[in-house]
Amino acid sequence: MAEMTHVDDLDDPRLGDYVRLRDVQLRKKLETERGIYLAEGEKVVRRAVEAGHHPRSFLMAPRWLDGLADVLDRTDAPCFVLGESQIEQLTGFHVHRGALAALDRPAPRQATDLLAAARRVVVVEDLVDHTNIGAVFRSVAALGFDAILLSPRCADPFYRRSVKVSMGSVFALPHARIDDWYRAPTVLREAGFTTYALTLAPDAVALTDVRTDVDRLALVVGAEGHGLSDHWQREADVRVTIPMAAGIDSLNVAASVAVACWHLR
């Protein structure tokens, strides 16, 4: 059972994992060095623990203790209890969902291992926005794809904002980074995947006109703005686009992924 500790001093070193959460670059550096990630909100904290991730500590306002009592009962990690205004002062933002947890990051997975067990994957190139990464994970998991592969520059799926927007999908959906991104098309090809690059290129085939009955399929998407790199557009087996009504050229990347996954599932 978690030990409840009411804390009065915001400079208490035991609260170090929760300080200055709004500073993205600082958090990324500290979380990577410490090997942790942060989960926010009752549902997300519960899903993280239920996924088998080990909590280092919890930070909660008193009114949220009962809702997570069963989670706290099955761990010996300390639970620090502060008033909501104190939590906001400590973290630098309004924790409107009332609960935070610092958890050990799971060990990185190998892309080749994920591909060996998958039939439908999404490949994401250089998407640096944490909100969009979280939304992509939620859509991909909801529509039954097996895994996500990320380029080295993609935002961290375990960053607090990504985890929150994904509603904990990052815990359930296998994902890995491919460090040698130039070879990524070859890695997928050698694993037996047909790659479908989502692009606005004028010669791209409408999504509604492509085959969906291939044995192994990878949907490849790029960042908002510049889209997929020239390398990926050349190397993909098929270039596809989502037909749009007149006057609209594209959707948000997370919405595009949802539409494409629905059609290709």
Residue, then its C-alpha position, 0 to 999 in steps of 0.5 A: m500500500a502506498e504511504m500517504t505523505h502530506v507535504d507542506d514544503l514545495d522545496d522538498p527534494r522528494l517532489g523533484d520529479y514534478v517541478r516545472l512541468r511546463d518547460v518542455q526542453l527541461r522536462k525532456k532532458l530530466e525525464t530521459e536522464r532519470g528514466i521516468y515519465l509522467a502520467e496525468g489524470e485518474k484514467v491515465v494513471r490507472r492505465a499506466v499502472e494496469a499496463g505493468h509500469h512501475p510507479r516511483s511516486f504519486l502526487m495528488a490533491p486530497r479529493w482524488l485519493d478515493g478514486l485511485a484508492d485501489v491503485l494505491d493499495r497495490t503499490d508501495a510507491p509514496c503518495f505525496v498529498l498537496g492542496e490543488s493550489q500548491i500542486e499548480q504552484l509546484t508544477g507550473f500548470h493547472v492539474h485539472r484532472g487532479a492526479l499525477a504519477a512519476l513512473d519508470r520508463p519501459a525499456p525501448r523496443q526494437a523495430t524489427d521485433l515489432l515488425a515481426a509480430a505486426r500486420r498493420v503499422v503506422v510509420v511517423e516521420d518528424l512529427v514534433d508536436h506532443t499533442n499530435i503524437g498523442a492523438v495519433f497514438r489514440s487513433v491508431a490504437a482505436l482502429g486496430f493497428d498493431a504498432i507505430l514506428l517513429s523517426p529519431r526526431c519525433a516527439d516523445p510519446f511518453y512526454r506528459r502531454s502526449v500521454k494525456v492526449s493519447m488517453g494512455s494508448v501509449f501504454a498499450l500500443p507497441h512502438a519503437r524508433i528507427d535510428d537509421w531513418y534513411r534505411a527505414p524503407t528497406v527495413l519495412r520492405e525486408a519485413g514484407f510490408t507494402t508502404y503507403a505514403l500519405t502525401l499531397a503529391p499531384d500524382a498520388v492515388a486516391l485512398t479510396d482507389v488503393r488495394t487494402d487486402v495486402d498481407r502486411l501494410a505500413l501507412v507512412v505519414g509526415a509532419e504538418g507543413h512540409g509533409l513527408s521527405d522526398h526520400w520517403q515519397r520516392e521509396a514508398d511502394v504506393r503514394v496515396t492521398i485523401p480526396m478533399a472537397a473543393g477549397i480544402d487541401s488537407l487535414n490535421v495529421a492526426a485526423s488524416v491518420a484516423v481517416a487512412c487507418w479506418h480505410l486501410r484497417 
